[in-house]
Amino acid sequence: MNISTRITEYSITGGLLWLNVFLFVTLLNLPVDQITLNAALQKWVNWFATMKPLAATLTALPTTLQSSLGTLLVALAIIVIFISGILLDLIAPVFFVPVELYFFRKSLVQKNRGWLDRLIAANGEFIAVDYQTFIGGRVIDWKHPFAWFEQRRCFQKISAFLLSHIMVFSQAAALEELMDRIHLWRTSRAISTSMVVLAVLLTFGPLASLSRGLANDPRLWMIAMVIPLLLTLISALITLGTYSRMCLFLCSLTYSTMRRESAA
């Protein structure tokens, strides 16, 4: 694992999450009939003005203490942003694994059964049972309530098998390209998760505090319904786009390495 790459990914996604939270808090403090850019800017100016007494208190401290306190605050901010990025990466599968599983099943496995069957047959002791369960089962089966969890487990095992096959037999340049695509997919999925979090906040957060007697105002329903739906749709499209490109490259590399093995 490349530590610097992980730190960059988590810092970007965690920072975007807190940016979304900041925008949501701003929206929460504006009346529905006054949601404009100028009103938001004025609100930010007022918040900055309320922090001036705290800034004056800090500047009155000794220089050494100011430096230590500043370093501590910066370190805490970095830690919070980094942990937020990790949490986004951990909860992202909850939202997007169903979309990824559907694409993997319909667009990759079922369209590449010919050579995939040969590859699975050559490694049957490890993967054959899960492969047959995956291609023959249903994602939603009312007779078997836990079918979804079994499909997800098989999906993850097949994905890991294909990736490990490439890591063992593929060339370094191709593997580096695949890792770049995986990092892009993970980062975009975490960013999309932050957009889903904002959509959830916009759906359930402002209804009580923003209405203020304006329940019939169409702008309120746009904030609570239309914008969250658009954010969710955009996040799904972003994740599916990067995941599809990564998966297509993954299958191409798997097929190429299998052909090279057969030729050898």
Residue frames as qw, qx, qy, qz and C-alpha x, y, z in Angstrom:
[[0.000, 0.888, 0.460, 0.000, 0.00, 0.00, 0.00],
 [0.389, 0.397, -0.013, 0.831, 1.32, 3.42, -0.98],
 [0.288, -0.564, -0.548, 0.546, 0.99, 5.48, 2.22],
 [0.066, -0.288, 0.073, 0.952, 1.37, 8.87, 0.52],
 [0.225, -0.196, -0.656, -0.693, -1.36, 8.00, -1.99],
 [0.363, -0.537, -0.759, 0.057, -3.71, 6.91, 0.79],
 [0.238, -0.487, -0.337, 0.770, -3.05, 10.11, 2.76],
 [0.056, 0.109, -0.327, -0.937, -3.79, 12.19, -0.33],
 [0.303, -0.340, -0.768, -0.450, -7.00, 10.29, -1.07],
 [0.374, -0.579, -0.679, 0.253, -8.33, 10.52, 2.48],
 [0.193, -0.383, -0.157, 0.889, -7.37, 14.18, 2.79],
 [0.141, -0.050, -0.466, -0.872, -9.20, 15.12, -0.42],
 [0.401, -0.418, -0.740, -0.342, -12.35, 13.15, 0.37],
 [0.392, -0.522, -0.587, 0.478, -12.42, 14.18, 4.04],
 [0.113, -0.252, -0.016, 0.961, -11.95, 17.83, 3.09],
 [0.257, -0.186, -0.554, -0.770, -14.82, 17.64, 0.60],
 [0.405, -0.499, -0.766, 0.022, -17.04, 16.07, 3.25],
 [0.290, -0.527, -0.408, 0.687, -16.45, 18.95, 5.64],
 [0.025, 0.075, -0.283, -0.956, -16.98, 21.43, 2.82],
 [0.344, -0.373, -0.711, -0.486, -20.38, 19.83, 2.22],
 [0.411, -0.553, -0.643, 0.335, -21.15, 19.99, 5.94],
 [0.193, -0.319, -0.111, 0.921, -20.15, 23.67, 5.99],
 [0.188, -0.114, -0.474, -0.853, -22.47, 24.43, 3.06],
 [0.416, -0.469, -0.758, -0.180, -25.28, 22.52, 4.76],
 [0.350, -0.510, -0.493, 0.612, -24.84, 24.46, 8.03],
 [0.036, -0.151, 0.140, 0.978, -24.88, 27.69, 6.05],
 [0.317, -0.268, -0.640, -0.647, -28.10, 26.67, 4.34],
 [0.429, -0.481, -0.748, 0.158, -29.58, 25.65, 7.67],
 [0.263, -0.493, -0.342, 0.755, -29.05, 29.16, 9.02],
 [0.080, 0.080, -0.311, -0.944, -30.73, 30.90, 6.11],
 [0.552, 0.366, 0.476, -0.579, -34.50, 31.37, 5.73],
 [0.595, 0.317, 0.695, 0.251, -35.97, 29.66, 2.70],
 [0.348, 0.878, 0.319, 0.076, -37.00, 32.96, 1.15],
 [0.050, -0.950, 0.286, 0.114, -33.46, 34.40, 1.56],
 [0.813, -0.179, 0.451, 0.323, -31.28, 31.65, 0.09],
 [0.538, 0.836, -0.057, 0.091, -28.98, 33.66, -2.16],
 [0.764, 0.218, -0.228, 0.564, -25.25, 33.92, -2.65],
 [0.048, 0.617, -0.199, 0.760, -25.18, 37.39, -1.10],
 [0.701, -0.577, 0.049, -0.416, -27.06, 36.12, 1.97],
 [0.957, -0.124, -0.140, 0.223, -24.60, 33.24, 2.34],
 [0.533, 0.417, -0.224, 0.702, -21.62, 35.59, 2.03],
 [0.270, -0.660, 0.146, -0.685, -23.13, 37.88, 4.66],
 [0.884, -0.433, -0.048, -0.170, -23.64, 34.91, 6.97],
 [0.862, 0.082, -0.192, 0.463, -20.00, 33.90, 6.58],
 [0.214, 0.571, -0.205, 0.766, -18.89, 37.47, 7.32],
 [0.572, -0.629, 0.074, -0.521, -20.99, 37.46, 10.50],
 [0.958, -0.242, -0.116, 0.104, -19.46, 34.14, 11.58],
 [0.662, 0.312, -0.213, 0.647, -15.99, 35.54, 10.99],
 [0.100, -0.664, 0.150, -0.726, -16.84, 38.62, 13.04],
 [0.787, -0.545, -0.011, -0.288, -17.97, 36.48, 16.00],
 [0.928, -0.061, -0.136, 0.340, -14.54, 34.81, 16.01],
 [0.316, 0.728, -0.210, 0.572, -12.62, 38.08, 16.33],
 [0.503, -0.738, 0.283, -0.350, -12.74, 38.13, 20.18],
 [0.958, -0.190, 0.183, 0.110, -11.28, 34.61, 20.21],
 [0.724, 0.489, -0.043, 0.485, -8.57, 35.70, 17.78],
 [0.027, -0.827, 0.238, -0.508, -7.76, 38.69, 19.99],
 [0.766, -0.567, 0.257, -0.163, -7.47, 36.41, 23.01],
 [0.949, 0.076, 0.117, 0.284, -5.08, 34.11, 21.16],
 [0.502, 0.666, -0.109, 0.541, -2.89, 36.97, 19.95],
 [0.331, -0.827, 0.242, -0.385, -2.53, 38.13, 23.57],
 [0.943, -0.302, 0.100, 0.098, -0.82, 34.86, 24.48],
 [0.357, -0.675, 0.517, 0.386, 2.98, 34.55, 24.52],
 [0.485, 0.584, -0.489, -0.430, 4.56, 33.88, 21.12],
 [0.049, 0.275, -0.960, 0.004, 5.80, 30.43, 22.08],
 [0.386, 0.247, 0.786, -0.415, 2.37, 29.40, 23.31],
 [0.564, 0.572, 0.007, -0.595, 0.73, 30.80, 20.17],
 [0.360, 0.490, -0.728, -0.316, 3.02, 28.71, 17.99],
 [0.074, -0.076, 0.980, -0.168, 2.39, 25.54, 19.99],
 [0.459, 0.392, 0.583, -0.544, -1.36, 26.09, 20.06],
 [0.527, 0.584, -0.239, -0.569, -1.44, 26.82, 16.34],
 [0.235, 0.358, -0.886, -0.178, 0.50, 23.65, 15.58],
 [0.230, 0.107, 0.906, -0.340, -1.87, 21.65, 17.78],
 [0.534, 0.499, 0.314, -0.606, -4.98, 23.05, 16.09],
 [0.477, 0.546, -0.513, -0.460, -3.58, 22.37, 12.62],
 [0.079, 0.220, -0.972, 0.013, -2.67, 18.82, 13.64],
 [0.370, 0.266, 0.756, -0.469, -6.16, 18.22, 15.04],
 [0.563, 0.558, -0.003, -0.610, -7.76, 19.57, 11.86],
 [0.366, 0.457, -0.748, -0.312, -5.60, 17.28, 9.71],
 [0.092, -0.045, 0.973, -0.208, -6.45, 14.28, 11.89],
 [0.484, 0.400, 0.522, -0.577, -10.19, 15.03, 11.73],
 [0.554, 0.575, -0.274, -0.536, -10.09, 15.42, 7.93],
 [0.228, 0.375, -0.888, -0.138, -8.02, 12.25, 7.53],
 [0.230, 0.105, 0.909, -0.333, -10.33, 10.18, 9.75],
 [0.553, 0.488, 0.248, -0.628, -13.34, 11.56, 7.88],
 [0.475, 0.517, -0.569, -0.428, -11.79, 10.34, 4.64],
 [0.051, 0.164, -0.982, 0.080, -11.27, 6.88, 6.13],
 [0.394, 0.289, 0.699, -0.522, -14.88, 6.76, 7.32],
 [0.576, 0.534, -0.104, -0.610, -16.12, 7.73, 3.85],
 [0.356, 0.406, -0.805, -0.246, -14.06, 4.93, 2.35],
 [0.095, -0.014, 0.955, -0.282, -15.51, 2.47, 4.87],
 [0.429, 0.425, 0.593, -0.533, -19.17, 3.40, 4.39],
 [0.321, 0.445, -0.425, -0.720, -18.99, 3.90, 0.60],
 [0.124, 0.018, -0.956, -0.263, -19.72, 0.20, -0.16],
 [0.217, 0.403, 0.753, -0.472, -23.03, 0.51, 1.69],
 [0.390, 0.646, 0.119, -0.645, -24.27, 2.91, -0.99],
 [0.418, 0.651, -0.423, -0.471, -22.49, 1.77, -4.15],
 [0.265, -0.223, 0.933, 0.097, -21.80, -1.97, -3.99],
 [0.592, 0.443, 0.630, -0.237, -25.32, -2.74, -5.37],
 [0.479, 0.810, -0.098, -0.323, -24.61, -0.58, -8.44],
 [0.042, 0.645, -0.741, -0.182, -21.14, -2.07, -8.88],
 [0.469, -0.036, 0.879, -0.081, -22.41, -5.62, -8.43],
 [0.641, 0.594, 0.395, -0.282, -25.12, -5.11, -11.05],
 [0.393, 0.808, -0.355, -0.258, -22.61, -3.74, -13.57],
 [0.157, -0.493, 0.853, 0.065, -20.10, -6.50, -12.83],
 [0.553, 0.143, 0.804, -0.164, -22.75, -9.17, -13.23],
 [0.608, 0.668, 0.367, -0.222, -24.55, -7.87, -16.33],
 [0.398, 0.883, -0.198, -0.150, -21.86, -6.08, -18.30],
 [0.024, 0.684, -0.729, -0.027, -18.77, -8.15, -17.54],
 [0.434, -0.185, 0.873, -0.124, -19.39, -11.68, -16.32],
 [0.679, 0.412, 0.563, -0.229, -22.37, -12.54, -18.54],
 [0.553, 0.800, -0.117, -0.201, -20.76, -11.00, -21.65],
 [0.226, 0.682, -0.695, 0.028, -17.42, -12.76, -21.11],
 [0.873, -0.241, 0.323, -0.275, -18.60, -16.22, -20.10],
 [0.886, 0.408, -0.217, 0.036, -16.50, -17.97, -22.75],
 [0.523, 0.480, -0.519, 0.475, -13.01, -17.19, -21.53],
 [0.369, -0.530, 0.448, -0.618, -14.07, -16.62, -17.91],
 [0.949, -0.140, 0.061, -0.276, -15.42, -20.18, -17.72],
 [0.842, 0.324, -0.332, 0.275, -12.05, -21.51, -18.92],
 [0.154, 0.575, -0.494, 0.634, -10.18, -19.40, -16.38],
 [0.631, -0.417, 0.331, -0.565, -12.45, -20.48, -13.54],
 [0.985, 0.034, -0.114, -0.121, -12.21, -24.13, -14.59],
 [0.656, 0.429, -0.456, 0.421, -8.42, -23.94, -14.38],
 [0.064, 0.308, -0.588, 0.745, -8.71, -22.72, -10.78],
 [0.585, -0.393, -0.520, -0.483, -11.83, -24.63, -9.79],
 [0.583, -0.277, -0.664, 0.378, -10.74, -25.65, -6.32],
 [0.221, -0.185, -0.334, 0.897, -10.72, -22.06, -5.14],
 [0.195, 0.241, 0.009, -0.951, -13.36, -20.16, -7.08],
 [0.178, -0.140, -0.816, -0.532, -15.65, -22.49, -9.10],
 [0.170, -0.533, -0.810, 0.177, -18.41, -22.89, -6.49],
 [0.049, -0.615, -0.263, 0.742, -18.63, -19.14, -5.82],
 [0.061, 0.224, -0.500, -0.834, -18.55, -18.39, -9.55],
 [0.190, -0.302, -0.861, -0.363, -21.47, -20.72, -10.25],
 [0.160, -0.610, -0.655, 0.417, -23.38, -19.29, -7.27],
 [0.042, -0.495, 0.003, 0.868, -22.83, -15.78, -8.56],
 [0.179, 0.142, -0.575, -0.785, -23.87, -16.33, -12.17],
 [0.296, -0.283, -0.869, -0.277, -26.76, -18.63, -11.27],
 [0.191, -0.489, -0.682, 0.509, -28.21, -16.82, -8.29],
 [0.011, 0.803, 0.393, 0.448, -30.42, -13.78, -7.89],
 [0.185, 0.319, -0.335, 0.867, -29.53, -10.53, -6.24],
 [0.460, -0.123, 0.347, -0.808, -33.06, -10.29, -4.81],
 [0.453, -0.100, -0.858, -0.221, -34.79, -13.56, -3.98],
 [0.536, -0.448, 0.119, -0.706, -37.87, -13.39, -1.77],
 [0.936, -0.188, -0.272, -0.121, -37.60, -17.09, -0.98],
 [0.790, -0.118, -0.241, 0.551, -34.05, -16.64, 0.28],
 [0.139, -0.983, -0.122, 0.000, -33.77, -13.34, 2.22],
 [0.493, -0.708, 0.349, 0.367, -29.98, -13.68, 2.62],
 [0.791, 0.413, 0.317, 0.322, -29.32, -14.19, -1.10],
 [0.218, 0.952, -0.079, 0.201, -28.04, -10.61, -1.39],
 [0.435, -0.776, 0.456, 0.016, -25.29, -11.22, 1.17],
 [0.817, -0.050, 0.524, 0.234, -24.24, -14.42, -0.61],
 [0.609, 0.705, 0.224, 0.286, -24.12, -12.60, -3.95],
 [0.024, -0.965, 0.230, -0.127, -22.05, -9.81, -2.45],
 [0.649, -0.542, 0.519, 0.125, -19.60, -12.29, -0.94],
 [0.795, 0.241, 0.468, 0.302, -19.20, -14.10, -4.27],
 [0.379, 0.896, 0.085, 0.213, -18.82, -10.78, -6.08],
 [0.243, -0.895, 0.373, -0.029, -16.03, -9.71, -3.76],
 [0.745, -0.305, 0.563, 0.185, -14.27, -13.08, -4.01],
 [0.730, 0.498, 0.367, 0.290, -14.39, -13.13, -7.82],
 [0.191, 0.963, -0.085, 0.170, -13.11, -9.55, -7.98],
 [0.457, -0.745, 0.483, 0.046, -10.26, -10.42, -5.62],
 [0.829, 0.008, 0.514, 0.221, -9.44, -13.52, -7.67],
 [0.601, 0.722, 0.195, 0.280, -9.20, -11.57, -10.94],
 [0.035, -0.958, 0.248, -0.139, -7.06, -8.91, -9.30],
 [0.635, -0.548, 0.536, 0.094, -4.71, -11.46, -7.71],
 [0.834, 0.296, 0.399, 0.242, -4.40, -13.28, -11.06],
 [0.415, 0.866, -0.007, 0.280, -3.24, -10.04, -12.69],
 [0.311, -0.872, 0.368, -0.088, -0.85, -9.23, -9.85],
 [0.778, -0.296, 0.529, 0.167, 0.84, -12.62, -10.25],
 [0.710, 0.244, 0.542, 0.378, 1.03, -12.85, -14.04],
 [0.348, 0.905, 0.211, 0.125, 0.80, -9.33, -15.43],
 [0.588, 0.322, -0.110, 0.734, 3.62, -6.98, -16.27],
 [0.329, -0.407, -0.399, 0.753, 4.59, -4.14, -13.94],
 [0.027, 0.016, -0.202, -0.979, 3.53, -1.33, -16.30],
 [0.417, -0.366, -0.626, -0.548, 0.05, -2.74, -16.80],
 [0.506, -0.481, -0.658, 0.281, -0.31, -3.39, -13.07],
 [0.224, -0.250, -0.217, 0.916, 0.65, 0.20, -12.29],
 [0.229, -0.153, -0.384, -0.881, -2.00, 1.45, -14.71],
 [0.518, -0.441, -0.700, -0.217, -4.60, -0.77, -13.05],
 [0.434, -0.411, -0.533, 0.599, -3.64, 0.50, -9.60],
 [0.030, -0.068, 0.030, 0.997, -4.06, 4.10, -10.81],
 [0.409, -0.285, -0.536, -0.681, -7.55, 3.25, -12.05],
 [0.549, -0.444, -0.695, 0.136, -8.40, 1.57, -8.74],
 [0.295, -0.290, -0.351, 0.840, -7.23, 4.62, -6.79],
 [0.166, -0.075, -0.245, -0.952, -9.32, 6.89, -9.02],
 [0.511, -0.376, -0.667, -0.391, -12.37, 4.69, -8.52],
 [0.504, -0.427, -0.626, 0.415, -11.95, 4.58, -4.72],
 [0.159, -0.190, -0.164, 0.955, -11.48, 8.34, -4.53],
 [0.299, -0.162, -0.392, -0.855, -14.48, 9.07, -6.75],
 [0.534, -0.419, -0.720, -0.146, -16.60, 6.64, -4.74],
 [0.393, -0.400, -0.514, 0.649, -15.66, 8.38, -1.49],
 [0.028, 0.075, -0.073, -0.994, -16.41, 11.78, -3.04],
 [0.424, -0.282, -0.600, -0.617, -19.75, 10.46, -4.22],
 [0.492, -0.431, -0.719, 0.234, -20.43, 9.20, -0.70],
 [0.182, -0.284, -0.299, 0.893, -19.89, 12.71, 0.65],
 [0.267, -0.070, -0.347, -0.896, -22.46, 13.92, -1.90],
 [0.518, -0.372, -0.732, -0.239, -24.91, 11.26, -0.70],
 [0.378, -0.376, -0.584, 0.611, -24.33, 12.38, 2.89],
 [0.044, 0.144, 0.014, -0.988, -25.15, 15.94, 1.84],
 [0.405, -0.208, -0.597, -0.661, -28.26, 14.68, 0.04],
 [0.492, -0.422, -0.751, 0.130, -29.42, 12.90, 3.21],
 [0.237, -0.329, -0.384, 0.830, -28.81, 16.02, 5.29],
 [0.177, 0.031, -0.233, -0.956, -30.72, 18.16, 2.81],
 [0.444, -0.300, -0.727, -0.429, -33.63, 15.71, 2.84],
 [0.572, -0.530, -0.617, 0.100, -34.10, 15.36, 6.58],
 [0.437, -0.192, -0.331, 0.814, -32.29, 18.31, 8.10],
 [0.014, 0.029, 0.024, 0.999, -33.93, 21.50, 6.85],
 [0.241, -0.486, -0.730, -0.416, -37.57, 20.45, 6.83],
 [0.398, -0.711, -0.534, 0.225, -38.32, 21.65, 10.36],
 [0.379, -0.562, -0.088, 0.730, -35.94, 24.58, 10.75],
 [0.174, -0.051, 0.426, 0.886, -36.20, 26.00, 7.23],
 [0.009, -0.580, -0.749, -0.321, -39.94, 25.85, 6.80],
 [0.119, -0.261, -0.320, 0.903, -40.86, 28.50, 9.39],
 [0.393, 0.577, 0.430, -0.573, -44.36, 28.67, 8.08],
 [0.368, 0.591, -0.416, -0.585, -43.28, 28.31, 4.44],
 [0.601, -0.052, 0.798, -0.007, -44.23, 24.66, 3.99],
 [0.661, 0.611, 0.433, -0.054, -45.83, 25.42, 0.62],
 [0.093, 0.850, -0.358, -0.374, -42.83, 27.30, -0.71],
 [0.922, 0.379, -0.073, -0.003, -41.54, 25.41, -3.79],
 [0.296, 0.730, -0.550, 0.277, -37.97, 26.36, -2.88],
 [0.543, -0.454, 0.616, -0.346, -38.23, 24.31, 0.30],
 [0.922, 0.133, 0.335, -0.141, -39.26, 21.22, -1.64],
 [0.663, 0.682, -0.287, 0.113, -36.50, 21.82, -4.16],
 [0.041, -0.678, 0.657, -0.327, -33.99, 21.80, -1.31],
 [0.608, -0.267, 0.654, -0.363, -35.50, 18.78, 0.39],
 [0.840, 0.247, 0.465, -0.133, -36.37, 16.67, -2.66],
 [0.699, 0.715, -0.026, 0.008, -35.05, 17.77, -6.06],
 [0.135, 0.821, -0.540, 0.131, -31.49, 18.67, -5.11],
 [0.562, -0.398, 0.712, -0.135, -30.92, 15.48, -3.02],
 [0.864, 0.318, 0.384, -0.061, -32.21, 13.34, -5.90],
 [0.555, 0.804, -0.201, 0.074, -29.88, 15.09, -8.34],
 [0.156, -0.737, 0.640, -0.150, -26.93, 14.71, -5.96],
 [0.741, -0.155, 0.642, -0.120, -27.66, 11.00, -5.52],
 [0.821, 0.534, 0.204, -0.011, -28.00, 10.47, -9.27],
 [0.343, 0.855, -0.373, 0.108, -24.79, 12.34, -10.03],
 [0.382, -0.600, 0.688, -0.145, -22.89, 10.43, -7.34],
 [0.841, 0.082, 0.530, -0.071, -24.11, 7.10, -8.76],
 [0.712, 0.700, 0.016, 0.052, -23.10, 8.10, -12.29],
 [0.068, 0.842, -0.521, 0.118, -19.65, 9.24, -11.15],
 [0.562, -0.405, 0.711, -0.121, -19.00, 6.02, -9.26],
 [0.851, 0.297, 0.431, -0.053, -20.35, 3.78, -12.02],
 [0.543, 0.821, -0.174, 0.002, -18.28, 5.62, -14.62],
 [0.012, -0.735, 0.666, -0.123, -14.96, 5.18, -12.83],
 [0.667, -0.202, 0.695, -0.176, -15.83, 1.63, -11.74],
 [0.845, 0.470, 0.232, -0.108, -16.79, 0.56, -15.27],
 [0.446, 0.803, -0.392, 0.058, -13.52, 1.89, -16.71],
 [0.277, -0.581, 0.742, -0.189, -11.55, 0.12, -13.98],
 [0.777, 0.020, 0.596, -0.202, -13.43, -3.16, -14.50],
 [0.774, 0.627, -0.002, -0.091, -13.04, -3.08, -18.27],
 [0.247, 0.759, -0.588, 0.131, -9.31, -2.63, -17.86],
 [0.516, -0.382, 0.721, -0.260, -9.25, -5.38, -15.22],
 [0.862, 0.247, 0.414, -0.159, -11.00, -7.85, -17.55],
 [0.620, 0.748, -0.237, -0.016, -8.78, -6.86, -20.47],
 [0.012, -0.682, 0.709, -0.179, -5.66, -7.54, -18.42],
 [0.689, -0.165, 0.658, -0.255, -7.07, -10.82, -17.14],
 [0.857, 0.466, 0.180, -0.124, -7.82, -11.99, -20.66],
 [0.441, 0.789, -0.423, 0.068, -4.38, -10.93, -21.91],
 [0.238, -0.566, 0.758, -0.218, -2.55, -12.69, -19.11],
 [0.808, 0.044, 0.540, -0.231, -4.64, -15.83, -19.62],
 [0.783, 0.618, -0.045, -0.054, -3.79, -15.86, -23.32],
 [0.207, 0.765, -0.591, 0.150, -0.11, -15.40, -22.54],
 [0.546, -0.352, 0.720, -0.245, -0.24, -18.27, -20.07],
 [0.873, 0.296, 0.346, -0.175, -1.90, -20.50, -22.67],
 [0.610, 0.746, -0.266, 0.023, 0.71, -19.57, -25.31],
 [0.065, -0.684, 0.698, -0.199, 3.51, -20.32, -22.89]]
